[in-house]
């Protein structure tokens, strides 16, 4: 799967999808931090997120999820 971009709050985020142990994961850089997103029981979420706006991370996760549909 190739890189793709999602736009949240007028900022483009380059998303890198990858498969690890049969799980589809996504990484992107947010405010200088690499953030890992994975599917949980509650949908796509940031895993062990850095000190970044949690609402922003939820919006990015939603856009990634929408892209994948």
C-alpha positions as CSV (number, residue, x, y, z in Angstrom):
1,X,0.0,0.0,0.0
2,X,1.3,3.5,-0.9
3,X,1.6,6.6,1.1
4,X,-1.4,8.9,1.0
5,X,-2.4,12.3,2.4
6,X,-5.3,13.4,4.6
7,X,-6.2,17.0,5.2
8,X,-7.2,18.1,8.7
9,X,-7.6,21.8,9.9
10,X,-6.0,23.0,6.6
11,X,-2.9,20.9,7.1
12,X,-1.9,17.9,4.9
13,X,-0.6,14.9,6.8
14,X,1.4,12.3,4.9
15,X,0.2,8.8,6.1
16,X,2.4,5.7,5.8
17,X,0.3,2.5,5.9
18,X,2.1,-0.7,6.9
19,X,1.2,-4.2,7.9
20,X,2.7,-5.7,11.1
21,X,1.7,-9.1,12.5
22,X,-1.3,-9.1,10.2
23,X,-2.5,-5.7,11.6
24,X,-2.9,-2.6,9.4
25,X,-1.1,0.3,11.0
26,X,-0.6,3.9,10.0
27,X,2.0,6.5,10.9
28,X,2.2,10.2,10.3
29,X,4.0,13.2,11.7
30,X,2.0,15.5,13.9
31,X,3.7,18.6,15.4
32,X,7.2,17.0,15.0
33,X,6.1,13.7,16.6
34,X,5.6,10.4,14.8
35,X,2.2,9.1,15.7
36,X,1.1,5.5,15.2
37,X,-2.6,4.7,14.5
38,X,-4.1,1.3,14.8
39,X,-7.6,-0.3,14.8
40,X,-8.9,-0.9,18.3
41,X,-12.2,-2.0,19.6
42,X,-13.3,1.6,19.3
43,X,-12.1,2.1,15.7
44,X,-8.9,3.7,14.5
45,X,-7.0,5.5,17.3
46,X,-3.6,6.9,18.1
47,X,-1.5,4.3,20.1
48,X,0.5,5.8,23.0
49,X,0.1,9.3,21.6
50,X,2.6,12.0,22.4
51,X,1.6,15.2,24.1
52,X,-0.5,16.4,21.1
53,X,-4.0,17.8,21.0
54,X,-6.2,14.6,21.4
55,X,-9.0,16.1,19.3
56,X,-6.6,16.7,16.4
57,X,-5.5,13.0,16.7
58,X,-9.1,11.9,16.6
59,X,-9.8,14.0,13.5
60,X,-6.7,12.6,11.8
61,X,-7.8,9.0,12.7
62,X,-11.3,9.7,11.3
63,X,-9.8,11.1,8.0
64,X,-7.5,8.0,7.7
65,X,-10.5,5.7,8.3
66,X,-12.6,7.6,5.7
67,X,-9.8,7.3,3.2
68,X,-9.6,3.6,3.7
69,X,-13.3,3.0,3.1
